[in-house]
């Protein structure tokens, strides 16, 4: 059993070395092409970035096909070390640490650890920026209010943010005050009914307000608040339509929620059923 494991390890190592060697060779070829054709911006050869990136990409593809998993884009590190030595030490030792080397390091880290780097950039980094923007917005409001009060004698700006706690008790009171029967079943027991036809009502609701920084809990709370409020509006509108037709109730009541608009930027709440007169 141990011999089999050692054999598999040696096979894995050989395949990994082959992937790294091929990717490194391709990266070197790419770097030489950039050097030969002098593909540069402001005197900086772009091969410093594209050679390690190409090597890491090729290694990743080969490793996934041959071994079945990533091995860390080792060739990208090899190319970075080579290009750094060749460009900054061998050819021009006075260049030192600059934005090109920083860019090369960033590209290599992205190739080697894509999930980690993307998380740092787009989750931690973007979240920090949005958080700072939120602080700036609050500071700006504070300064504005101070100027208005002390110089122009104007009342401070009122924060328009509101609480989106839905009051279920008031909602139930509002629906019960309609003097109307809302029935989800098809046939009320021991009731004489007159069918008045199919009725429906629809309410369109905008999505939750975008906040800076975004707060998922507040967005969810606002969304639920508007959906529940839209549901009450639908039921009241439906009841008024049926009352106008001489009815006092609805059976087979169905309420549906859906996304509409370009990219689903709004909600639609629909209430429908058979209008009736119960006696």
Secondary structure, DSSP 8 states (H G I E B T S, - for coil): -HHHHHHHHHHHHHHHHHHHHHHHHHHHHHHHHHHHTT-EETTEETHHHHHHHHHHHHHHHHHHHHTSS----HHHHHHHHHHHIIIIIII-TT--S-HHHHHHHHHHHHHH-HHHHHIIIIIIIHHHHHHHHHHHHHHHHHHHHHHHHHTS---------------HHHHHHHHHTT--EE--SSS-TT--EEEEEEEEEEEEEE-----SS--HHHHHHHHHHHHHHHHHHHHHHHHHHHHHTT--EEEEEEEEEEEESTTS-EEEEEEEEEEEEE-
